[in-house]
Amino acid sequence: MSTSLVLALLWLVTANVIAMFPSKDHHWRNAYVLIGLSVPLLGWVWAQNGIWVGLIVLIAAMSVLRWPVIYLVKWVKGLLGSA
């Protein structure tokens, strides 16, 4: 298993552990940090293992960070709907 996949799995485990603890801001601060770490990590996974493995890791990350993804989709729909 490549180093990028090991780090991606470690990222997923860390994100799930963070989600288990209560947070006053509903984990948004943690989500920003996790997103900032996941973007270069996802690029590294894609570069080392190919697009299909990269897409699987992306879907796994999106399932963990589903609320930021939901708000991003709503924001994009609002931008496209008002044009």
Gaussian input, Z-matrix of N, CA and C with variables (Angstrom, degrees):
# hf/3-21g

backbone

0 1
 N
 C     1     B1
 C     2     B2     1     A1
 N     3     B3     2     A2     1     D1
 C     4     B4     3     A3     2     D2
 C     5     B5     4     A4     3     D3
 N     6     B6     5     A5     4     D4
 C     7     B7     6     A6     5     D5
 C     8     B8     7     A7     6     D6
 N     9     B9     8     A8     7     D7
 C    10    B10     9     A9     8     D8
 C    11    B11    10    A10     9     D9
 N    12    B12    11    A11    10    D10
 C    13    B13    12    A12    11    D11
 C    14    B14    13    A13    12    D12
 N    15    B15    14    A14    13    D13
 C    16    B16    15    A15    14    D14
 C    17    B17    16    A16    15    D15
 N    18    B18    17    A17    16    D16
 C    19    B19    18    A18    17    D17
 C    20    B20    19    A19    18    D18
 N    21    B21    20    A20    19    D19
 C    22    B22    21    A21    20    D20
 C    23    B23    22    A22    21    D21
 N    24    B24    23    A23    22    D22
 C    25    B25    24    A24    23    D23
 C    26    B26    25    A25    24    D24
 N    27    B27    26    A26    25    D25
 C    28    B28    27    A27    26    D26
 C    29    B29    28    A28    27    D27
 N    30    B30    29    A29    28    D28
 C    31    B31    30    A30    29    D29
 C    32    B32    31    A31    30    D30
 N    33    B33    32    A32    31    D31
 C    34    B34    33    A33    32    D32
 C    35    B35    34    A34    33    D33
 N    36    B36    35    A35    34    D34
 C    37    B37    36    A36    35    D35
 C    38    B38    37    A37    36    D36
 N    39    B39    38    A38    37    D37
 C    40    B40    39    A39    38    D38
 C    41    B41    40    A40    39    D39
 N    42    B42    41    A41    40    D40
 C    43    B43    42    A42    41    D41
 C    44    B44    43    A43    42    D42
 N    45    B45    44    A44    43    D43
 C    46    B46    45    A45    44    D44
 C    47    B47    46    A46    45    D45
 N    48    B48    47    A47    46    D46
 C    49    B49    48    A48    47    D47
 C    50    B50    49    A49    48    D48
 N    51    B51    50    A50    49    D49
 C    52    B52    51    A51    50    D50
 C    53    B53    52    A52    51    D51
 N    54    B54    53    A53    52    D52
 C    55    B55    54    A54    53    D53
 C    56    B56    55    A55    54    D54
 N    57    B57    56    A56    55    D55
 C    58    B58    57    A57    56    D56
 C    59    B59    58    A58    57    D57
 N    60    B60    59    A59    58    D58
 C    61    B61    60    A60    59    D59
 C    62    B62    61    A61    60    D60
 N    63    B63    62    A62    61    D61
 C    64    B64    63    A63    62    D62
 C    65    B65    64    A64    63    D63
 N    66    B66    65    A65    64    D64
 C    67    B67    66    A66    65    D65
 C    68    B68    67    A67    66    D66
 N    69    B69    68    A68    67    D67
 C    70    B70    69    A69    68    D68
 C    71    B71    70    A70    69    D69
 N    72    B72    71    A71    70    D70
 C    73    B73    72    A72    71    D71
 C    74    B74    73    A73    72    D72
 N    75    B75    74    A74    73    D73
 C    76    B76    75    A75    74    D74
 C    77    B77    76    A76    75    D75
 N    78    B78    77    A77    76    D76
 C    79    B79    78    A78    77    D77
 C    80    B80    79    A79    78    D78
 N    81    B81    80    A80    79    D79
 C    82    B82    81    A81    80    D80
 C    83    B83    82    A82    81    D81
 N    84    B84    83    A83    82    D82
 C    85    B85    84    A84    83    D83
 C    86    B86    85    A85    84    D84
 N    87    B87    86    A86    85    D85
 C    88    B88    87    A87    86    D86
 C    89    B89    88    A88    87    D87
 N    90    B90    89    A89    88    D88
 C    91    B91    90    A90    89    D89
 C    92    B92    91    A91    90    D90
 N    93    B93    92    A92    91    D91
 C    94    B94    93    A93    92    D92
 C    95    B95    94    A94    93    D93
 N    96    B96    95    A95    94    D94
 C    97    B97    96    A96    95    D95
 C    98    B98    97    A97    96    D96
 N    99    B99    98    A98    97    D97
 C   100   B100    99    A99    98    D98
 C   101   B101   100   A100    99    D99
 N   102   B102   101   A101   100   D100
 C   103   B103   102   A102   101   D101
 C   104   B104   103   A103   102   D102
 N   105   B105   104   A104   103   D103
 C   106   B106   105   A105   104   D104
 C   107   B107   106   A106   105   D105
 N   108   B108   107   A107   106   D106
 C   109   B109   108   A108   107   D107
 C   110   B110   109   A109   108   D108
 N   111   B111   110   A110   109   D109
 C   112   B112   111   A111   110   D110
 C   113   B113   112   A112   111   D111
 N   114   B114   113   A113   112   D112
 C   115   B115   114   A114   113   D113
 C   116   B116   115   A115   114   D114
 N   117   B117   116   A116   115   D115
 C   118   B118   117   A117   116   D116
 C   119   B119   118   A118   117   D117
 N   120   B120   119   A119   118   D118
 C   121   B121   120   A120   119   D119
 C   122   B122   121   A121   120   D120
 N   123   B123   122   A122   121   D121
 C   124   B124   123   A123   122   D122
 C   125   B125   124   A124   123   D123
 N   126   B126   125   A125   124   D124
 C   127   B127   126   A126   125   D125
 C   128   B128   127   A127   126   D126
 N   129   B129   128   A128   127   D127
 C   130   B130   129   A129   128   D128
 C   131   B131   130   A130   129   D129
 N   132   B132   131   A131   130   D130
 C   133   B133   132   A132   131   D131
 C   134   B134   133   A133   132   D132
 N   135   B135   134   A134   133   D133
 C   136   B136   135   A135   134   D134
 C   137   B137   136   A136   135   D135
 N   138   B138   137   A137   136   D136
 C   139   B139   138   A138   137   D137
 C   140   B140   139   A139   138   D138
 N   141   B141   140   A140   139   D139
 C   142   B142   141   A141   140   D140
 C   143   B143   142   A142   141   D141
 N   144   B144   143   A143   142   D142
 C   145   B145   144   A144   143   D143
 C   146   B146   145   A145   144   D144
 N   147   B147   146   A146   145   D145
 C   148   B148   147   A147   146   D146
 C   149   B149   148   A148   147   D147
 N   150   B150   149   A149   148   D148
 C   151   B151   150   A150   149   D149
 C   152   B152   151   A151   150   D150
 N   153   B153   152   A152   151   D151
 C   154   B154   153   A153   152   D152
 C   155   B155   154   A154   153   D153
 N   156   B156   155   A155   154   D154
 C   157   B157   156   A156   155   D155
 C   158   B158   157   A157   156   D156
 N   159   B159   158   A158   157   D157
 C   160   B160   159   A159   158   D158
 C   161   B161   160   A160   159   D159
 N   162   B162   161   A161   160   D160
 C   163   B163   162   A162   161   D161
 C   164   B164   163   A163   162   D162
 N   165   B165   164   A164   163   D163
 C   166   B166   165   A165   164   D164
 C   167   B167   166   A166   165   D165
 N   168   B168   167   A167   166   D166
 C   169   B169   168   A168   167   D167
 C   170   B170   169   A169   168   D168
 N   171   B171   170   A170   169   D169
 C   172   B172   171   A171   170   D170
 C   173   B173   172   A172   171   D171
 N   174   B174   173   A173   172   D172
 C   175   B175   174   A174   173   D173
 C   176   B176   175   A175   174   D174
 N   177   B177   176   A176   175   D175
 C   178   B178   177   A177   176   D176
 C   179   B179   178   A178   177   D177
 N   180   B180   179   A179   178   D178
 C   181   B181   180   A180   179   D179
 C   182   B182   181   A181   180   D180
 N   183   B183   182   A182   181   D181
 C   184   B184   183   A183   182   D182
 C   185   B185   184   A184   183   D183
 N   186   B186   185   A185   184   D184
 C   187   B187   186   A186   185   D185
 C   188   B188   187   A187   186   D186
 N   189   B189   188   A188   187   D187
 C   190   B190   189   A189   188   D188
 C   191   B191   190   A190   189   D189
 N   192   B192   191   A191   190   D190
 C   193   B193   192   A192   191   D191
 C   194   B194   193   A193   192   D192
 N   195   B195   194   A194   193   D193
 C   196   B196   195   A195   194   D194
 C   197   B197   196   A196   195   D195
 N   198   B198   197   A197   196   D196
 C   199   B199   198   A198   197   D197
 C   200   B200   199   A199   198   D198
 N   201   B201   200   A200   199   D199
 C   202   B202   201   A201   200   D200
 C   203   B203   202   A202   201   D201
 N   204   B204   203   A203   202   D202
 C   205   B205   204   A204   203   D203
 C   206   B206   205   A205   204   D204
 N   207   B207   206   A206   205   D205
 C   208   B208   207   A207   206   D206
 C   209   B209   208   A208   207   D207
 N   210   B210   209   A209   208   D208
 C   211   B211   210   A210   209   D209
 C   212   B212   211   A211   210   D210
 N   213   B213   212   A212   211   D211
 C   214   B214   213   A213   212   D212
 C   215   B215   214   A214   213   D213
 N   216   B216   215   A215   214   D214
 C   217   B217   216   A216   215   D215
 C   218   B218   217   A217   216   D216
 N   219   B219   218   A218   217   D217
 C   220   B220   219   A219   218   D218
 C   221   B221   220   A220   219   D219
 N   222   B222   221   A221   220   D220
 C   223   B223   222   A222   221   D221
 C   224   B224   223   A223   222   D222
 N   225   B225   224   A224   223   D223
 C   226   B226   225   A225   224   D224
 C   227   B227   226   A226   225   D225
 N   228   B228   227   A227   226   D226
 C   229   B229   228   A228   227   D227
 C   230   B230   229   A229   228   D228
 N   231   B231   230   A230   229   D229
 C   232   B232   231   A231   230   D230
 C   233   B233   232   A232   231   D231
 N   234   B234   233   A233   232   D232
 C   235   B235   234   A234   233   D233
 C   236   B236   235   A235   234   D234
 N   237   B237   236   A236   235   D235
 C   238   B238   237   A237   236   D236
 C   239   B239   238   A238   237   D237
 N   240   B240   239   A239   238   D238
 C   241   B241   240   A240   239   D239
 C   242   B242   241   A241   240   D240
 N   243   B243   242   A242   241   D241
 C   244   B244   243   A243   242   D242
 C   245   B245   244   A244   243   D243
 N   246   B246   245   A245   244   D244
 C   247   B247   246   A246   245   D245
 C   248   B248   247   A247   246   D246

   B1=1.4445
   B2=1.5269
   B3=1.3170
   B4=1.4608
   B5=1.5301
   B6=1.3102
   B7=1.4656
   B8=1.5257
   B9=1.3247
   B10=1.4630
   B11=1.5254
   B12=1.3174
   B13=1.4693
   B14=1.5193
   B15=1.3254
   B16=1.4678
   B17=1.5271
   B18=1.3299
   B19=1.4638
   B20=1.5308
   B21=1.3338
   B22=1.4642
   B23=1.5298
   B24=1.3169
   B25=1.4660
   B26=1.5215
   B27=1.3156
   B28=1.4640
   B29=1.5282
   B30=1.3354
   B31=1.4686
   B32=1.5284
   B33=1.3328
   B34=1.4656
   B35=1.5246
   B36=1.3238
   B37=1.4662
   B38=1.5302
   B39=1.3271
   B40=1.4686
   B41=1.5252
   B42=1.3294
   B43=1.4595
   B44=1.5254
   B45=1.3125
   B46=1.4658
   B47=1.5156
   B48=1.3218
   B49=1.4664
   B50=1.5261
   B51=1.3183
   B52=1.4695
   B53=1.5260
   B54=1.3265
   B55=1.4667
   B56=1.5210
   B57=1.3141
   B58=1.4598
   B59=1.5252
   B60=1.3275
   B61=1.4514
   B62=1.5266
   B63=1.3344
   B64=1.4644
   B65=1.5209
   B66=1.3218
   B67=1.4587
   B68=1.5250
   B69=1.3227
   B70=1.4657
   B71=1.5210
   B72=1.3377
   B73=1.4657
   B74=1.5329
   B75=1.3302
   B76=1.4692
   B77=1.5213
   B78=1.3217
   B79=1.4640
   B80=1.5245
   B81=1.3231
   B82=1.4616
   B83=1.5224
   B84=1.3273
   B85=1.4623
   B86=1.5291
   B87=1.3145
   B88=1.4591
   B89=1.5228
   B90=1.3258
   B91=1.4649
   B92=1.5284
   B93=1.3361
   B94=1.4616
   B95=1.5253
   B96=1.3230
   B97=1.4689
   B98=1.5256
   B99=1.3287
   B100=1.4554
   B101=1.5233
   B102=1.3226
   B103=1.4656
   B104=1.5231
   B105=1.3276
   B106=1.4608
   B107=1.5171
   B108=1.3247
   B109=1.4569
   B110=1.5286
   B111=1.3130
   B112=1.4591
   B113=1.5222
   B114=1.3184
   B115=1.4643
   B116=1.5335
   B117=1.3442
   B118=1.4726
   B119=1.5322
   B120=1.3347
   B121=1.4584
   B122=1.5204
   B123=1.3222
   B124=1.4561
   B125=1.5288
   B126=1.3125
   B127=1.4637
   B128=1.5152
   B129=1.3193
   B130=1.4605
   B131=1.5309
   B132=1.3281
   B133=1.4653
   B134=1.5228
   B135=1.3040
   B136=1.4691
   B137=1.5202
   B138=1.3233
   B139=1.4605
   B140=1.5268
   B141=1.3134
   B142=1.4592
   B143=1.5223
   B144=1.3238
   B145=1.4658
   B146=1.5199
   B147=1.2951
   B148=1.4629
   B149=1.5197
   B150=1.3198
   B151=1.4621
   B152=1.5256
   B153=1.3326
   B154=1.4638
   B155=1.5137
   B156=1.3136
   B157=1.4700
   B158=1.5249
   B159=1.3362
   B160=1.4607
   B161=1.5160
   B162=1.3221
   B163=1.4628
   B164=1.5283
   B165=1.3222
   B166=1.4628
   B167=1.5226
   B168=1.3313
   B169=1.4660
   B170=1.5260
   B171=1.3435
   B172=1.4596
   B173=1.5265
   B174=1.3194
   B175=1.4651
   B176=1.5263
   B177=1.3270
   B178=1.4707
   B179=1.5232
   B180=1.3300
   B181=1.4662
   B182=1.5278
   B183=1.3288
   B184=1.4627
   B185=1.5210
   B186=1.3191
   B187=1.4555
   B188=1.5269
   B189=1.3275
   B190=1.4619
   B191=1.5267
   B192=1.3163
   B193=1.4701
   B194=1.5288
   B195=1.3283
   B196=1.4564
   B197=1.5256
   B198=1.3230
   B199=1.4657
   B200=1.5238
   B201=1.3261
   B202=1.4648
   B203=1.5331
   B204=1.3231
   B205=1.4725
   B206=1.5257
   B207=1.3264
   B208=1.4649
   B209=1.5254
   B210=1.3351
   B211=1.4636
   B212=1.5225
   B213=1.3255
   B214=1.4604
   B215=1.5248
   B216=1.3275
   B217=1.4652
   B218=1.5289
   B219=1.3330
   B220=1.4688
   B221=1.5210
   B222=1.3280
   B223=1.4527
   B224=1.5276
   B225=1.3328
   B226=1.4654
   B227=1.5221
   B228=1.3435
   B229=1.4608
   B230=1.5194
   B231=1.3255
   B232=1.4661
   B233=1.5139
   B234=1.3250
   B235=1.4670
   B236=1.5206
   B237=1.3102
   B238=1.4534
   B239=1.5193
   B240=1.3231
   B241=1.4505
   B242=1.5172
   B243=1.3269
   B244=1.4717
   B245=1.5144
   B246=1.3233
   B247=1.4751
   B248=1.5017
   A1=108.01
   A2=116.11
   A3=120.00
   A4=111.50
   A5=114.51
   A6=120.55
   A7=111.18
   A8=116.48
   A9=119.14
   A10=111.63
   A11=117.24
   A12=119.43
   A13=111.94
   A14=116.65
   A15=119.61
   A16=109.84
   A17=117.32
   A18=120.39
   A19=111.66
   A20=117.34
   A21=120.24
   A22=110.74
   A23=117.11
   A24=119.88
   A25=111.23
   A26=117.16
   A27=121.10
   A28=110.35
   A29=116.93
   A30=121.60
   A31=109.71
   A32=117.24
   A33=120.43
   A34=111.85
   A35=116.99
   A36=120.11
   A37=110.10
   A38=116.96
   A39=121.05
   A40=111.06
   A41=117.34
   A42=120.87
   A43=111.16
   A44=117.34
   A45=120.17
   A46=112.19
   A47=117.30
   A48=120.10
   A49=110.32
   A50=117.49
   A51=121.15
   A52=110.25
   A53=116.93
   A54=120.72
   A55=112.75
   A56=117.84
   A57=120.47
   A58=113.15
   A59=117.59
   A60=121.09
   A61=110.72
   A62=117.71
   A63=120.03
   A64=111.53
   A65=115.03
   A66=120.98
   A67=109.22
   A68=116.38
   A69=120.40
   A70=112.51
   A71=116.99
   A72=119.95
   A73=112.28
   A74=116.26
   A75=122.62
   A76=112.24
   A77=116.60
   A78=124.89
   A79=114.61
   A80=119.06
   A81=119.49
   A82=111.28
   A83=118.07
   A84=120.27
   A85=110.88
   A86=115.64
   A87=120.06
   A88=111.30
   A89=117.31
   A90=120.66
   A91=110.85
   A92=117.58
   A93=119.93
   A94=111.23
   A95=116.57
   A96=120.54
   A97=110.26
   A98=116.90
   A99=120.21
   A100=112.04
   A101=117.55
   A102=120.76
   A103=109.95
   A104=116.43
   A105=119.94
   A106=113.28
   A107=116.74
   A108=120.63
   A109=112.10
   A110=117.02
   A111=119.68
   A112=113.65
   A113=118.36
   A114=119.99
   A115=111.47
   A116=119.56
   A117=117.12
   A118=112.78
   A119=116.93
   A120=120.03
   A121=110.89
   A122=116.87
   A123=120.90
   A124=111.17
   A125=116.67
   A126=119.65
   A127=112.35
   A128=116.26
   A129=121.27
   A130=110.89
   A131=116.50
   A132=120.36
   A133=109.70
   A134=116.49
   A135=121.14
   A136=111.05
   A137=117.16
   A138=120.54
   A139=111.97
   A140=118.36
   A141=120.95
   A142=113.83
   A143=117.52
   A144=119.98
   A145=114.50
   A146=118.56
   A147=120.79
   A148=112.96
   A149=113.17
   A150=119.76
   A151=112.40
   A152=118.90
   A153=120.26
   A154=111.92
   A155=116.82
   A156=119.49
   A157=109.42
   A158=116.57
   A159=120.20
   A160=112.08
   A161=117.26
   A162=120.48
   A163=111.70
   A164=117.30
   A165=120.36
   A166=110.56
   A167=116.79
   A168=120.54
   A169=110.13
   A170=117.71
   A171=121.11
   A172=111.26
   A173=117.47
   A174=120.73
   A175=110.61
   A176=116.84
   A177=119.80
   A178=110.70
   A179=117.28
   A180=120.69
   A181=110.87
   A182=116.70
   A183=119.59
   A184=111.61
   A185=118.20
   A186=119.76
   A187=110.99
   A188=117.08
   A189=120.52
   A190=110.05
   A191=117.30
   A192=122.24
   A193=110.32
   A194=116.62
   A195=119.06
   A196=113.39
   A197=120.21
   A198=119.80
   A199=112.62
   A200=119.95
   A201=117.26
   A202=112.65
   A203=116.92
   A204=120.08
   A205=110.40
   A206=117.35
   A207=120.96
   A208=110.48
   A209=117.17
   A210=119.73
   A211=111.78
   A212=118.50
   A213=121.19
   A214=110.97
   A215=117.16
   A216=120.78
   A217=110.27
   A218=117.60
   A219=120.16
   A220=111.00
   A221=117.62
   A222=121.52
   A223=111.03
   A224=116.86
   A225=120.57
   A226=110.48
   A227=117.38
   A228=119.65
   A229=111.23
   A230=117.33
   A231=120.28
   A232=112.28
   A233=116.34
   A234=119.82
   A235=111.37
   A236=117.20
   A237=120.54
   A238=112.52
   A239=116.96
   A240=120.94
   A241=113.81
   A242=116.31
   A243=119.99
   A244=112.15
   A245=118.61
   A246=121.44
   A247=112.39
   D1=136.44
   D2=-176.25
   D3=-74.96
   D4=162.05
   D5=-179.38
   D6=-62.86
   D7=-37.51
   D8=-179.49
   D9=-64.96
   D10=-38.23
   D11=177.93
   D12=-68.97
   D13=-37.59
   D14=176.68
   D15=-62.16
   D16=-44.06
   D17=178.95
   D18=-67.38
   D19=-35.31
   D20=177.15
   D21=-65.51
   D22=-41.74
   D23=177.07
   D24=-66.78
   D25=-37.79
   D26=175.43
   D27=-63.35
   D28=-39.38
   D29=176.48
   D30=-61.43
   D31=-44.59
   D32=-179.67
   D33=-63.66
   D34=-42.58
   D35=178.64
   D36=-64.63
   D37=-43.90
   D38=178.91
   D39=-61.04
   D40=-43.54
   D41=179.42
   D42=-62.44
   D43=-39.19
   D44=178.59
   D45=-69.69
   D46=-37.05
   D47=177.09
   D48=-66.77
   D49=-42.05
   D50=177.23
   D51=-59.61
   D52=-39.11
   D53=-178.25
   D54=-67.98
   D55=-18.87
   D56=-179.02
   D57=-76.61
   D58=-21.65
   D59=-176.91
   D60=-94.01
   D61=146.24
   D62=179.03
   D63=-68.45
   D64=153.43
   D65=-179.30
   D66=-146.52
   D67=139.71
   D68=-179.40
   D69=-72.79
   D70=-30.75
   D71=-178.66
   D72=-100.23
   D73=20.15
   D74=178.71
   D75=57.54
   D76=35.60
   D77=173.74
   D78=68.53
   D79=17.11
   D80=-178.87
   D81=-68.04
   D82=-39.64
   D83=177.73
   D84=-61.43
   D85=-43.12
   D86=177.07
   D87=-65.41
   D88=-37.29
   D89=179.30
   D90=-63.13
   D91=-40.06
   D92=178.44
   D93=-61.70
   D94=-42.37
   D95=178.73
   D96=-65.92
   D97=-44.24
   D98=179.96
   D99=-64.10
   D100=-38.66
   D101=177.33
   D102=-65.40
   D103=-43.04
   D104=178.71
   D105=-61.67
   D106=-33.60
   D107=177.25
   D108=-80.15
   D109=-31.10
   D110=-173.28
   D111=-77.71
   D112=-28.42
   D113=-177.07
   D114=-63.27
   D115=-53.18
   D116=177.26
   D117=-67.65
   D118=-32.05
   D119=178.59
   D120=-65.34
   D121=-40.60
   D122=177.64
   D123=-64.36
   D124=-39.99
   D125=175.67
   D126=-62.41
   D127=-38.52
   D128=178.46
   D129=-67.30
   D130=-42.75
   D131=177.21
   D132=-60.67
   D133=-44.08
   D134=-179.52
   D135=-63.96
   D136=-41.78
   D137=-179.40
   D138=-68.07
   D139=-37.13
   D140=-177.44
   D141=-84.32
   D142=-33.79
   D143=-169.40
   D144=-118.16
   D145=-5.74
   D146=178.67
   D147=99.35
   D148=170.74
   D149=-172.44
   D150=-70.23
   D151=-35.24
   D152=-176.80
   D153=-68.51
   D154=-42.34
   D155=176.62
   D156=-67.22
   D157=-37.95
   D158=176.29
   D159=-61.12
   D160=-40.14
   D161=178.03
   D162=-67.24
   D163=-37.35
   D164=177.30
   D165=-64.00
   D166=-42.85
   D167=178.20
   D168=-66.40
   D169=-38.57
   D170=177.31
   D171=-61.95
   D172=-44.22
   D173=179.02
   D174=-64.56
   D175=-39.14
   D176=177.48
   D177=-63.96
   D178=-41.97
   D179=178.78
   D180=-66.85
   D181=-38.38
   D182=178.47
   D183=-66.87
   D184=-30.18
   D185=178.07
   D186=-72.23
   D187=-29.65
   D188=177.33
   D189=-77.57
   D190=-43.43
   D191=-178.40
   D192=-102.28
   D193=53.87
   D194=-172.95
   D195=-70.68
   D196=-33.37
   D197=-178.12
   D198=-69.43
   D199=-41.37
   D200=173.03
   D201=-60.68
   D202=-35.08
   D203=177.92
   D204=-67.73
   D205=-41.70
   D206=179.02
   D207=-62.31
   D208=-44.89
   D209=179.00
   D210=-67.44
   D211=-33.26
   D212=176.00
   D213=-65.09
   D214=-43.01
   D215=178.71
   D216=-63.86
   D217=-42.22
   D218=178.13
   D219=-63.83
   D220=-39.48
   D221=179.80
   D222=-65.22
   D223=-43.06
   D224=179.51
   D225=-66.83
   D226=-40.17
   D227=176.22
   D228=-61.59
   D229=-38.70
   D230=177.45
   D231=-64.80
   D232=-38.87
   D233=177.72
   D234=-67.01
   D235=-42.81
   D236=-178.23
   D237=-75.81
   D238=-29.91
   D239=179.59
   D240=-73.11
   D241=-29.07
   D242=-177.36
   D243=-87.86
   D244=-8.02
   D245=-177.75
   D246=-83.87

